[in-house]
Amino acid sequence: MNVDEAIHDLLNFSTDIRAVAVLGEAGEVIAAAPGAGAADLSSAAAALWQAAEAAASGREATPLEHVVVQDKDGAVAMLHDGVHRIVAVTGPQPAVGLLLFDLRTCLGDAYPGEAS
């Protein structure tokens, strides 16, 4: 399965997701859906990830694996598998645990065996 097919599957079974993008190691958009709005997630995702890493620095914890920012209108969730990042924007009240599972599954389907 390629990354576009994995995103297609993700959007079919995760009805909370409004936009999704898979990013490469340098933060470049590898694939995005639906439409141009998802492609614009790259710079916002990079800023969010950097802010989360800065907030987590100084703690003796495992490396940052995911970030979720939620408000009444929805959430932005990002997950890093060691190589790629996936970022999704949802509608209101997503099931966050399920959302993270779905994002992890999407990356696993698109890049089997590549996660660290």
TACORKA-V239990 format. One record per residue. N is the residue number from 1. RES is the residue in one small letter. PSI is psi in whole degrees, -180 to 180 (none if undefined). OMEGA is omega in degrees with one decimal (999 if undefined). Layout:
# TACORKA-V239990
[[N,RES,PSI,OMEGA] [N,RES,PSI,OMEGA]]
This chain:
# TACORKA-V239990
[[1,m,135,176.9] [2,n,175,-174.1] [3,v,-38,179.1] [4,d,-41,177.4] [5,e,-39,178.9] [6,a,-41,176.8] [7,i,-41,178.2] [8,h,-47,177.7] [9,d,-44,179.2] [10,l,-47,-178.6] [11,l,-27,178.2] [12,n,-35,-177.1] [13,f,-10,177.8] [14,s,88,-173.2] [15,t,-12,177.0] [16,d,-25,-173.0] [17,i,129,178.7] [18,r,-30,178.6] [19,a,149,-179.2] [20,v,146,175.6] [21,a,141,173.0] [22,v,130,-175.9] [23,l,145,176.2] [24,g,-176,-176.6] [25,e,-33,-179.7] [26,a,4,179.2] [27,g,3,179.2] [28,e,147,179.0] [29,v,121,176.4] [30,i,-42,179.1] [31,a,150,-179.5] [32,a,152,177.8] [33,a,158,-18.6] [34,p,142,170.8] [35,g,-175,-174.8] [36,a,-29,-179.5] [37,g,-38,179.9] [38,a,-36,179.6] [39,a,-27,179.1] [40,d,-6,-177.8] [41,l,-19,-173.0] [42,s,-54,-176.0] [43,s,-39,177.8] [44,a,-40,179.3] [45,a,-41,179.5] [46,a,-44,179.6] [47,a,-42,179.4] [48,l,-44,-179.0] [49,w,-43,179.2] [50,q,-42,178.6] [51,a,-41,179.3] [52,a,-41,177.6] [53,e,-41,178.6] [54,a,-42,178.9] [55,a,-33,-177.9] [56,a,-17,-177.5] [57,s,151,-178.1] [58,g,-17,174.8] [59,r,144,176.6] [60,e,81,-177.4] [61,a,172,175.7] [62,t,159,178.5] [63,p,149,-179.4] [64,l,128,179.9] [65,e,-35,-179.9] [66,h,159,177.3] [67,v,136,174.7] [68,v,126,175.0] [69,v,123,-173.1] [70,q,142,170.1] [71,d,-170,-174.8] [72,k,-23,-177.2] [73,d,-12,-179.1] [74,g,-158,-176.6] [75,a,159,166.8] [76,v,125,-179.9] [77,a,138,179.2] [78,m,141,-178.5] [79,l,139,178.9] [80,h,128,-177.8] [81,d,8,-176.6] [82,g,-24,178.6] [83,v,-54,-176.8] [84,h,159,170.2] [85,r,149,172.7] [86,i,136,-179.4] [87,v,138,-179.1] [88,a,147,173.3] [89,v,133,-177.0] [90,t,172,169.0] [91,g,-173,-177.1] [92,p,146,171.9] [93,q,56,176.1] [94,p,155,172.2] [95,a,98,-168.7] [96,v,-45,179.2] [97,g,-43,178.2] [98,l,-40,178.3] [99,l,-48,178.9] [100,l,-40,176.0] [101,f,-45,-179.6] [102,d,-40,178.9] [103,l,-42,177.9] [104,r,-42,178.9] [105,t,-42,179.4] [106,c,-48,178.5] [107,l,-40,178.6] [108,g,-38,177.7] [109,d,-39,-177.4] [110,a,-34,-175.8] [111,y,67,-178.8] [112,p,132,177.2] [113,g,0,-176.6] [114,e,-20,-177.0] [115,a,148,178.5] [116,s,none,999]]
